[in-house]
Amino acid sequence: MDSLRNSLRRLNPLSETATEQSQGTQTQGSLAGRLRDSDFVESMPFWLPPTLLVLLFVYGAIAWNIAISFTGWSGLGQPEYTDLSLEMYRQLPADQNFRASLWNTILLLITFTGSSLVVGLGLALLVDRKIRFENTFRTIYLLPMALSFVVTAIFWSWMYASNGVINTTLNVFGLDLLTHNWIGNPQFKLAAVIVALIWQFSGYCMIVYLAGLRAIPDEHYEAARIDGASTLKLYWRVIIPQLRSSTIGAVVVLMVFALKAFDFIYVMFGTNPGRSVDILAVTMYREAFSSSQWAYGAAIAVVLFALALTIIGPYAYTQYKRGAL
């Protein structure tokens, strides 16, 4: 039978070729059908348009900003990409305004983040003690975060005014020596901004820590009490170390918001707030839009972008290694 089959194949090679082509066509057709019926293709109308928009208006804009920072573009005409250089970046270290704004940005990041975490943790520990009206207190503490930076800046500008709530309250209690021009004196400008931001975001830290506290098993509390741990040691050695993941997540969010504090300072002080409270975002805006130094403003924006990546990058990588991304 095998010899007869081989003889027929030698006599009619075209039929064998046609059979192979037919099988190949069926395979291609089934592959195309599987692709057409797959969830990936069926979901394309939902994820492809926003993905293209993000690539164009977010990552495309970032790439264009980086390209502009290597030119000398002033905002008029078209930028020249034929003669790229690092001149804008060489000017940054010698610029006193840039150095002051960089220092203020770092100081704002550290002070605002650390203080918000401490206040938020304290509020979470208080609320976690099963107090009455717990839901009411949680709502009151979290409500400021629902406000925009613009609303918060206007609200605290009224508070910091010479005849505002703070100075009026101090006068009522006979503490006239403590009254100050809080947003007019360069010594208090940055501190005034930090206090207002702590007020706005400490409620968020409270919610994050409260969720972490509620996730700790009761057995850990009971074991610590059986071992004779005092309340202070209970929190310091048992509870707070288990809030590490909550702390890291809150730190990333708070630092990102601190880098985005442009509108808060812009509403409170304008585009030229002075070196005592100037931050990178305000300096970038002033150089680009007020001084028409778009290339220099783009270089400052790249530094600000690098700071954001320094904050978000390690956290995103850690979450990816843990399989959370």
C-alpha positions as CSV (number, residue, x, y, z in Angstrom):
1,M,0.0,0.0,0.0
2,D,2.8,2.4,0.8
3,S,4.5,1.8,-2.5
4,L,1.2,2.3,-4.3
5,R,0.6,5.6,-2.4
6,N,4.1,6.8,-3.3
7,S,3.5,6.0,-6.9
8,L,0.3,8.0,-7.0
9,R,2.0,11.0,-5.4
10,R,4.8,10.8,-8.0
11,L,2.1,10.6,-10.8
12,N,0.1,13.5,-9.4
13,P,2.3,16.0,-7.5
14,L,-0.1,18.9,-8.1
15,S,-2.8,17.3,-6.0
16,E,-0.4,17.0,-3.1
17,T,0.6,20.7,-3.4
18,A,-3.0,21.7,-3.5
19,T,-3.7,19.7,-0.4
20,E,-0.9,21.3,1.5
21,Q,-2.0,24.8,0.4
22,S,-5.6,24.0,1.5
23,Q,-4.3,22.9,4.9
24,G,-2.2,26.1,5.2
25,T,-5.2,28.3,4.3
26,Q,-7.4,26.5,6.9
27,T,-4.7,27.1,9.5
28,Q,-4.4,30.8,8.6
29,G,-8.1,31.1,8.6
30,S,-8.5,29.5,12.0
31,L,-5.6,31.7,13.4
32,A,-7.3,34.8,12.0
33,G,-10.6,33.7,13.5
34,R,-9.0,33.2,16.9
35,L,-7.5,36.6,16.8
36,R,-10.8,38.2,15.7
37,D,-12.6,36.5,18.6
38,S,-10.0,37.1,21.2
39,D,-10.7,39.5,24.1
40,F,-7.6,41.5,23.1
41,V,-9.1,42.5,19.7
42,E,-12.7,42.8,21.0
43,S,-11.5,45.3,23.7
44,M,-9.5,47.4,21.4
45,P,-12.2,50.1,20.9
46,F,-12.1,50.7,24.6
47,W,-8.4,50.9,25.4
48,L,-6.8,51.9,22.1
49,P,-8.1,55.5,21.8
50,P,-7.2,56.5,25.3
51,T,-3.8,54.8,24.9
52,L,-3.1,56.8,21.8
53,L,-4.2,60.0,23.4
54,V,-1.9,59.4,26.4
55,L,1.0,58.6,24.2
56,L,0.5,61.7,22.2
57,F,-0.4,64.3,24.8
58,V,1.6,63.0,27.8
59,Y,4.6,61.1,26.7
60,G,4.8,63.0,23.4
61,A,4.7,66.3,25.3
62,I,7.4,65.0,27.7
63,A,9.7,64.1,24.8
64,W,9.1,67.4,23.1
65,N,9.9,69.3,26.3
66,I,13.1,67.4,26.7
67,A,14.0,68.2,23.0
68,I,13.2,71.9,23.6
69,S,15.5,72.0,26.6
70,F,18.5,71.3,24.3
71,T,17.7,74.4,22.1
72,G,17.8,78.1,22.7
73,W,14.1,78.6,21.9
74,S,12.5,81.8,23.3
75,G,8.9,80.8,22.4
76,L,8.7,82.8,19.1
77,G,8.9,81.0,15.8
78,Q,10.0,77.4,15.5
79,P,12.7,75.9,17.7
80,E,15.9,75.0,15.9
81,Y,16.8,71.3,16.4
82,T,19.9,71.4,14.2
83,D,22.2,72.9,16.9
84,L,21.4,71.1,20.2
85,S,23.5,71.7,23.3
86,L,23.5,71.5,27.1
87,E,23.7,75.3,27.5
88,M,20.4,75.6,29.4
89,Y,21.5,72.9,31.9
90,R,24.9,74.6,32.4
91,Q,23.1,77.8,33.4
92,L,21.1,76.1,36.1
93,P,23.8,75.7,38.8
94,A,24.8,79.4,38.5
95,D,21.2,80.7,38.7
96,Q,20.5,81.8,42.3
97,N,16.7,81.7,41.7
98,F,17.0,78.1,40.6
99,R,19.1,77.0,43.5
100,A,16.7,78.7,45.9
101,S,13.6,77.1,44.3
102,L,15.3,73.7,44.3
103,W,16.2,74.0,48.0
104,N,12.6,75.1,48.8
105,T,11.2,72.2,46.9
106,I,13.3,69.7,48.7
107,L,12.5,71.3,52.1
108,L,8.8,71.3,51.2
109,L,9.0,67.6,50.3
110,I,10.7,66.6,53.5
111,T,8.9,68.8,56.0
112,F,5.4,68.6,54.6
113,T,5.6,64.8,54.1
114,G,7.1,64.0,57.5
115,S,4.7,66.3,59.4
116,S,1.6,65.0,57.5
117,L,2.6,61.4,58.4
118,V,3.1,62.2,62.1
119,V,-0.2,64.1,62.3
120,G,-2.1,61.5,60.3
121,L,-0.7,58.6,62.4
122,G,-1.7,60.4,65.6
123,L,-5.2,61.0,64.3
124,A,-5.5,57.4,63.2
125,L,-4.4,56.1,66.6
126,L,-7.0,58.3,68.3
127,V,-9.8,57.2,65.9
128,D,-8.8,53.6,66.2
129,R,-9.7,53.6,69.9
130,K,-13.4,53.0,69.0
131,I,-14.4,56.6,70.0
132,R,-18.0,57.8,69.6
133,F,-18.9,59.5,66.3
134,E,-16.0,57.8,64.6
135,N,-17.5,58.2,61.1
136,T,-18.1,61.9,61.7
137,F,-14.5,62.6,62.8
138,R,-13.2,60.6,59.8
139,T,-15.3,62.7,57.4
140,I,-14.2,66.0,59.1
141,Y,-10.5,65.1,58.9
142,L,-10.7,63.8,55.3
143,L,-12.9,66.7,54.0
144,P,-10.0,69.2,53.3
145,M,-8.4,66.8,50.8
146,A,-11.5,67.1,48.7
147,L,-10.7,70.8,48.2
148,S,-8.5,71.9,45.3
149,F,-5.2,73.8,45.9
150,V,-6.9,77.0,44.7
151,V,-9.7,76.8,47.3
152,T,-7.2,75.9,50.0
153,A,-4.9,78.8,49.1
154,I,-7.8,81.3,49.1
155,F,-9.1,80.0,52.4
156,W,-5.7,80.2,54.2
157,S,-4.9,83.6,52.7
158,W,-7.9,84.8,54.6
159,M,-6.7,83.0,57.7
160,Y,-3.2,84.5,57.4
161,A,-4.3,88.1,56.7
162,S,-3.4,90.8,59.2
163,N,-7.0,90.8,60.4
164,G,-7.6,87.1,59.8
165,V,-8.7,84.4,62.1
166,I,-5.2,83.5,63.4
167,N,-4.1,87.1,64.4
168,T,-7.6,87.8,65.7
169,T,-7.6,84.7,67.9
170,L,-4.2,85.6,69.2
171,N,-5.3,89.1,70.1
172,V,-8.4,87.8,71.9
173,F,-6.2,85.7,74.2
174,G,-3.8,88.6,74.8
175,L,-1.0,87.1,72.7
176,D,-0.4,90.3,70.6
177,L,3.4,89.6,70.5
178,L,2.8,86.4,68.5
179,T,0.8,88.1,65.7
180,H,2.7,88.4,62.4
181,N,2.2,89.2,58.7
182,W,2.3,85.5,58.0
183,I,2.3,85.6,54.2
184,G,4.1,89.0,53.9
185,N,7.2,88.2,55.9
186,P,9.7,86.1,54.0
187,Q,10.6,84.3,57.2
188,F,7.1,82.8,57.5
189,K,6.1,82.3,53.9
190,L,7.3,78.7,53.4
191,A,6.2,77.7,56.9
192,A,2.7,79.1,56.2
193,V,2.5,77.0,53.0
194,I,3.6,73.9,54.8
195,V,1.1,74.3,57.6
196,A,-1.8,74.8,55.1
197,L,-0.8,71.7,53.2
198,I,-0.5,69.6,56.3
199,W,-4.0,70.7,57.2
200,Q,-5.2,69.5,53.8
201,F,-3.5,66.2,53.6
202,S,-3.2,64.9,57.2
203,G,-6.7,63.5,56.9
204,Y,-5.6,61.4,53.9
205,C,-2.7,60.0,56.0
206,M,-5.1,59.2,58.8
207,I,-7.3,57.1,56.4
208,V,-4.3,55.2,55.1
209,Y,-2.9,54.5,58.6
210,L,-6.4,53.6,59.9
211,A,-6.8,51.0,57.2
212,G,-3.4,49.6,58.1
213,L,-4.3,49.5,61.8
214,R,-7.5,47.7,61.1
215,A,-5.6,45.1,59.1
216,I,-3.4,44.1,62.0
217,P,-4.7,40.8,63.6
218,D,-5.9,41.1,67.1
219,E,-3.6,38.2,68.1
220,H,-0.6,40.6,67.8
221,Y,-2.1,42.9,70.3
222,E,-3.0,40.1,72.7
223,A,0.5,38.5,72.4
224,A,2.2,41.8,73.2
225,R,0.0,42.4,76.2
226,I,0.7,38.9,77.5
227,D,4.4,39.6,77.2
228,G,3.9,42.6,79.5
229,A,4.5,45.3,76.8
230,S,3.4,48.8,77.9
231,T,1.2,50.9,75.6
232,L,4.2,52.8,74.3
233,K,6.2,49.6,73.5
234,L,3.0,48.1,72.0
235,Y,2.8,50.8,69.4
236,W,6.5,51.4,68.9
237,R,7.6,47.7,68.5
238,V,4.5,45.9,67.4
239,I,2.0,48.2,65.6
240,I,4.1,50.9,63.9
241,P,6.6,48.4,62.2
242,Q,3.5,46.7,60.6
243,L,2.5,50.1,59.0
244,R,5.6,50.2,56.8
245,S,3.7,49.5,53.5
246,S,1.1,52.1,54.4
247,T,3.8,54.7,55.2
248,I,5.6,54.0,51.9
249,G,2.4,54.5,49.8
250,A,1.5,57.7,51.7
251,V,5.0,59.1,51.3
252,V,4.8,58.7,47.5
253,V,1.4,60.3,47.2
254,L,2.3,63.2,49.5
255,M,5.6,63.9,47.7
256,V,3.8,63.9,44.3
257,F,1.3,66.4,45.6
258,A,4.1,68.5,47.0
259,L,5.7,68.7,43.6
260,K,2.3,69.8,42.2
261,A,1.9,72.7,44.7
262,F,2.3,75.3,41.9
263,D,-1.3,76.4,41.9
264,F,-1.3,76.8,45.7
265,I,1.7,79.1,45.7
266,Y,0.5,80.9,42.5
267,V,-2.8,81.8,44.0
268,M,-1.3,82.9,47.3
269,F,1.7,84.8,46.1
270,G,1.6,85.1,42.3
271,T,4.3,84.3,39.8
272,N,7.0,86.0,41.8
273,P,6.6,84.9,45.4
274,G,10.2,85.6,46.4
275,R,13.1,83.3,47.0
276,S,11.9,82.3,50.4
277,V,9.0,80.3,49.0
278,D,9.8,79.9,45.3
279,I,9.6,76.3,44.1
280,L,10.7,74.6,40.9
281,A,7.2,74.6,39.4
282,V,6.7,78.3,39.9
283,T,10.2,79.1,38.6
284,M,9.5,77.0,35.5
285,Y,6.3,78.8,34.8
286,R,7.9,82.2,35.3
287,E,10.9,81.6,33.1
288,A,8.7,80.1,30.3
289,F,5.7,82.4,30.3
290,S,6.8,85.6,32.0
291,S,10.4,85.8,30.8
292,S,9.8,84.0,27.4
293,Q,12.7,81.7,28.1
294,W,11.0,78.5,27.0
295,A,14.2,76.5,26.6
296,Y,15.3,77.4,30.1
297,G,11.9,76.7,31.5
298,A,11.9,73.3,29.7
299,A,15.3,72.5,31.4
300,I,13.8,73.3,34.8
301,A,10.8,71.1,33.9
302,V,13.2,68.3,33.1
303,V,14.7,68.6,36.6
304,L,11.3,68.6,38.1
305,F,10.4,65.5,36.0
306,A,13.6,63.8,37.2
307,L,12.6,64.5,40.8
308,A,9.2,62.9,40.2
309,L,10.8,59.8,38.7
310,T,13.2,59.6,41.6
311,I,10.2,59.4,43.9
312,I,7.9,57.2,41.8
313,G,10.5,55.0,40.1
314,P,11.7,52.9,43.1
315,Y,8.2,52.5,44.4
316,A,6.9,51.3,41.1
317,Y,9.8,48.9,40.7
318,T,9.3,47.5,44.2
319,Q,5.6,47.0,43.5
320,Y,6.4,45.3,40.2
321,K,8.8,42.9,41.8
322,R,6.2,42.0,44.4
323,G,3.7,41.3,41.6
324,A,1.4,44.2,42.6
325,L,1.6,45.9,39.2
